[in-house]
Amino acid sequence: MPASIDLYVAGTPNGQRAVVALEEMGLAYNLHKLDLAKGDQTKPEYLAINPHGRIPCIVDRSGAAPVTVTQSWAICVYLAEKTGKFIPKDPAARARVLEWMFHIATDVMAIHSAHGHLQRHSPDKAPATIAWAEDRVRDALAYLDRRLEGRDYFDGEISIADLAFYPVYNRRRGLVAGNGMKNLLRWGAAMDARPACKRALEIVS
Ligand SMILES: N[C@@H](CCC(=O)N[C@@H](CS)C(=O)NCC(=O)O)C(=O)O
C-alpha cells in the first residue's frame, strides 16, 4: 500500500532537508525524484502540485483533505508538529529552536547559495566577488561554531534546527575542516553517526 505522504525532491540541500526530516521522524513516504536539469519541475503535472516549480514539496493525504507543503523549512516545521518530534512544546524553547532554524534559513543559506551560484554558474567568475562570498560563508559558519561551544545542538535537545542545517553542513565540510571549526566538526560527527541522516543523503545525493 502506498504511503500517505508524497515527496517531490531532488538531490540538493533544500531537497535533502525534507528527506532528513522524514527519515528522522520515521515517516513513510512515496519518493518522486525530479530531474531539475531536464526541467521536470516545469512540467504541467508538477506545476499543478507546486505552481512555483521548485522542490521540495510534500503532499500529505493522511487527513480528511490533502495538505500540500512547499519550502523545505516549512516542511520541517509541519512534520515536527505532525509527529511531535524534534520541536519543543514549551513556547520559549520552541521559539529558540525556530530562531536558530530561521537564522540558518536566511543568514546562512542565502550566502551559501549565492556563493555556490557564483562559483559554478556566474559567467565572469569574478575572483574578488567569489572570495567575498566565501568569506561571508566562513563568517556564517564560524558563528554557528561559536554557538556550539559547550553545546551538543543548536538549542537544547536535537531539533529541526539541527536536521535542517545538516545538508548544508554536508556541502561545507571542506570549509569547516579547513578552518578548524572544532565545535561544528563535533556536531557534524554526531549527525553523521545518525542512521537516518546517513540514509537521507544516500536517498537523494
Ligand atoms: N526556499 C526554498 C528553495 C526551493 C528551491 O529553490 N529549490 C530549488 C532546488 S534547491 C529548485 O527547485 N530549483 C529548480 C529551478 O529553479 O528551476 C526551500 O527551502 O524549499
The ligand as a Tripos MOL2 file, in Angstrom:
@<TRIPOS>MOLECULE
LIG
   20    19     1     0     0
SMALL
NO_CHARGES

@<TRIPOS>ATOM
      1 N1         13.4680   28.2270   -0.1710 N.3       1 LIG1
      2 C1         13.1030   27.0400   -0.9140 C.3       1 LIG1
      3 C2         14.0220   26.9140   -2.1090 C.3       1 LIG1
      4 C3         13.4800   25.9270   -3.1180 C.3       1 LIG1
      5 C4         14.3810   25.8890   -4.3320 C.2       1 LIG1
      6 O1         14.8630   26.9270   -4.8330 O.2       1 LIG1
      7 N2         14.5990   24.6810   -4.8490 N.am      1 LIG1
      8 C5         15.4930   24.5290   -5.9930 C.3       1 LIG1
      9 C6         16.4510   23.3710   -5.7820 C.3       1 LIG1
     10 S1         17.4640   23.6760   -4.3940 S.3       1 LIG1
     11 C7         14.6790   24.2430   -7.2390 C.2       1 LIG1
     12 O2         13.6510   23.6180   -7.1740 O.2       1 LIG1
     13 N3         15.1780   24.6980   -8.3790 N.am      1 LIG1
     14 C8         14.5700   24.4320   -9.6380 C.3       1 LIG1
     15 C9         14.5030   25.6550  -10.5040 C.2       1 LIG1
     16 O3         14.9330   26.7270  -10.0520 O.co2     1 LIG1
     17 O4         14.0350   25.5240  -11.6250 O.co2     1 LIG1
     18 C10        13.1700   25.8070    0.0000 C.2       1 LIG1
     19 O5         13.8780   25.8570    1.0130 O.co2     1 LIG1
     20 O6         12.4910   24.8130   -0.2660 O.co2     1 LIG1
@<TRIPOS>BOND
     1     1     2 1
     2     2     3 1
     3     2    18 1
     4     3     4 1
     5     4     5 1
     6     5     6 2
     7     5     7 1
     8     7     8 1
     9     8     9 1
    10     8    11 1
    11     9    10 1
    12    11    12 2
    13    11    13 1
    14    13    14 1
    15    14    15 1
    16    15    16 2
    17    15    17 1
    18    18    19 2
    19    18    20 1
@<TRIPOS>SUBSTRUCTURE
     1 LIG1         1 GROUP 0 **** ****
